[in-house]
Amino acid sequence: MQRLVKATIDLPALRRNYALARCRADGRQVWPVVKADAYGHGMFEVARALADADGFCVADLDEGLQLRVAGITQPILVIQGVHSGAGLAAAAEAGLTLGVHGTEQLELIEKDASKLASGSLRLWLKIETGMHRLGLEAEKTLEAQDRLSGLAAVAELGLMTHFACADSADHPLTEAQATAFGRVALSAKGPTSACNSAALLTGCYRNDTVVRPGIMLYGASPLLGRSAAGLELAPVMTLHSRILAVKEVPAGCSVGYGASWTASEDTRIGIVAVGYGDGYPRHAPSGTPVRVDGCEVHTLGRVSMDSLTVDLRRAAQVRVGDEVVLWGQGLAVDEVATAAGTIGYELLTGVSSRVPREYRVAEAT
């Protein structure tokens, strides 16, 4: 491997985070969310590492089918459901569980269910409780259940919702959503699922039977104002690179595209082999933290496609070839995300396919 940038995926850390989710679930089933290539960590590797999970959640049909081809046998929830008769047939054949969030999907299932084998469909109705994204209005749930439960192809009917503000402690919308879902769930004829990572950690809702942890599994915090370390979550992805060059920039000279940073004094800088082509955020401003040779430094100027610049005035020992940590072990992804005006989710899922993933499968000794 010739590329200097790589992402190390710590599977033991993933399992520790999963164990915390399992503990907080308090007997409920745990279905990890592995959509978007497991938040950039590798969907197949993550699913195999969590082989004792009760099920998995993905966004769309393609992700679900890919997991089946990879040999994942647990239940798989396709949150967005399907949008064609061919998709419905493929999902039934693969034994996938389908989200149903609109009347168009209800009509599609009613129209094509007779073509499917008896008991081949598992469906979870997504209920609108206050997020106003995807979901059936609560008052239509009973009607939808009646319509679907009469179909011979339907083996399971579950209910689910999604919290909009569980990341913010004591947000009134969370309580309103919990109350609304709890009321609808009284009519449930199968599994119920409401809790994401934030709701699982705060315990704002405990009456579902399946929880769907996502970001917490990957070691980032789902709660505003709470660090991952404070929540006992371990970083799973560490994005590394190395110093390509070390230079002295005279006072008054600028660095990088657009000359957006100018040295106020003679400044020692390092050029790091990582850029927005690798998924590092181009919009990260000067001052975004980076760790070089165990020392925290900061970026200077604009991020380029293949490189970025760091300030080495307080790291005189740094030389060409020294290791750089962009986020992960020793530098929380949430800290970098805050400096860049975004969230850890975006940084993790944005790491590009040209960055090699290396998987650590055993605990460090």
Secondary structure, 3 states (H helix, E strand, C coil): CCCCCEEEEEHHHHHHHHHHHHHHHCCCEECCECHHHHHHCCHHHHHHHCCCCCCEEECCHHHHHHHHHCCCCCCEEECCCCCCHHHHHHHHHHCCEEEECCHHHHHHHHHHHHHCCCCCEEEEEEEECCCCCCCEEHHHHHHHHHHHHCCCCEEEEEEECCCCCCCCCCCHHHHHHHHHHHHHHCCCCCCEECCCHHHHHHCCCCCCCEECCCHHHHCCCCCCCCCCHHHCCCCCEEEEEEEEEEEEECCCCEECHHHCEECCCCEEEEEECCCHHHCCCCCCCCCCEEEECCEEEEEECCCCCCCEEEECCCCCCCCCCCEEEEEECCECHHHHHHHCCCCHHHHHHHCCCCCCEEEECCCCC
